[in-house]
Amino acid sequence: MNIQTNKMLRCPIDAETVRDKIQASGLASVGGASIRELVKLINEIEQSTGERYVRMEMGVPGLQPPAVGINAEIEALRAGVAAKYPMLDGLPALKHEVSRFCKLFMDVDVQPTGCLATVGSMQGAMATFMVANRTHKERSGTLFIDPGFPVQKKQLQVLGQNYGSFDVYNYRGAKLHDALEAQLQEGGYSSILYSNPNNPSWICFTDQELQIIGELANKYDLIVIEDLAYFGMDFRQNYGVPGQAPYQPTVAKYTDNYVFLISSSKAFSYAGQRIGSLVISDQLFQREFADLEPWYHSRQYGYATIFGALYALSSGVSHSAQYGLAAMFKAANEGRFDFVKEVSVYGTRAKRMKQLFTDNGFSIVYDKDDSVPLADGFYFTFAYPGMSGEELLEKLIYFGISALALGTMGSERTEGLRACVSQVDESLIVDLELRLKLFNAYFKEE
Ligand SMILES: Cc1ncc(COP(=O)(O)O)c(C=O)c1O
């Protein structure tokens, strides 16, 4: 990296300090760093320089947690729940509200029995891999419709399970059918996973695409893991009115072989409490698989998930957090808590930030859902002409901006970076604009 300090006089970040910190980090390549490695590096540069970065590398909520959740937790703690073990599958009131939530916000019927509390969606995914990927002993692992959240692949590695993936970028709309089927014919998978809206690209699958996924899951008898970490956050539509269309689109309209991972981290700004819900369809919950028996002493999918996977993983979820989450779902279900409106500020911010990037020589990488312009939301992806993602990330760090390389997230668009808008508040927008201008002025000339 050969940025000359004198050409960057107006940039507030000291280039030598950045260079030293990158070297000291021991990272083979900054562009290939994981989220947490980047967080550590940028923390250190900020500490040494005393300058604030425009931090877009990590997907953390940037809003206050809802009072309705906090108050319910406090009340539950005062009532003494901390002394008691919670039930493995979750608090009955929470199970009831999750079931109602699925009906009111997705128009999907699912019994409270299959609505389980988990320690974040992370645990919901882990438990699902442990059960879904053992339903057929002649098959193994998960096919990811990428780009995607890399920690789920780490979970499969830790479990010693197989996975495959393909970037959906070139296979939107009807083209998804043949691309997905080719992968399924080859792979011998037990499950398919995607997030919708998607982390990192913010693409949102159309109903046509969800239908393709659901029908192929039926044809090949696969379990679809629908990761709804950003529930309702496609702000082009208002999915936030209970019991009223439009509803959050879902594969459940096209298959009974599904589970949902419903995170509370982003949609409810509740990441710190590490609580989420795993929802298993009624049919899958009851279904028996002979190959589960050696693992879980039960053939039933639902039983194996609760008394096998969740029991072994953490034996339940923080009691008070369950009261908090139940209260938030109840308030949302009763129309007292418009969670979509609360987080819609991310959409407004993304629109502004994308404009700043495109005004300064950058392009948006994933920019359409089939033929429709992409939604503005929690993440967006960008590139700069003539630079690989790795190069771009390293150079941006010299200009006080951090992001994440798409190449680390199963994307073939390795020229791109992911930006998370949540930490870029009003006070940083001005810095972002100035730094992007400086960046563009510097590199346009070269
Ligand atoms: C796509 C996706 N899935 C799952 C998670 C994990 O969610 P949780 O915080 O509920 O464990 C995230 C968090 O960033 C995510 O982006």
The ligand as an ORCA input file, in Angstrom:
! r2SCAN-3c Opt
* xyz 0 1
  C     -28.345    -13.666      8.224
  C     -28.147    -13.757      9.685
  N     -28.525    -14.853     10.333
  C     -28.378    -14.981     11.658
  C     -27.795    -13.982     12.404
  C     -27.622    -14.188     13.878
  O     -28.665    -13.670     14.598
  P     -28.750    -13.718     16.177
  O     -28.140    -12.448     16.687
  O     -30.216    -13.816     16.473
  O     -28.011    -14.934     16.659
  C     -27.376    -12.808     11.778
  C     -26.729    -11.748     12.550
  O     -26.098    -10.858     12.049
  C     -27.555    -12.703     10.380
  O     -27.151    -11.619      9.713
*
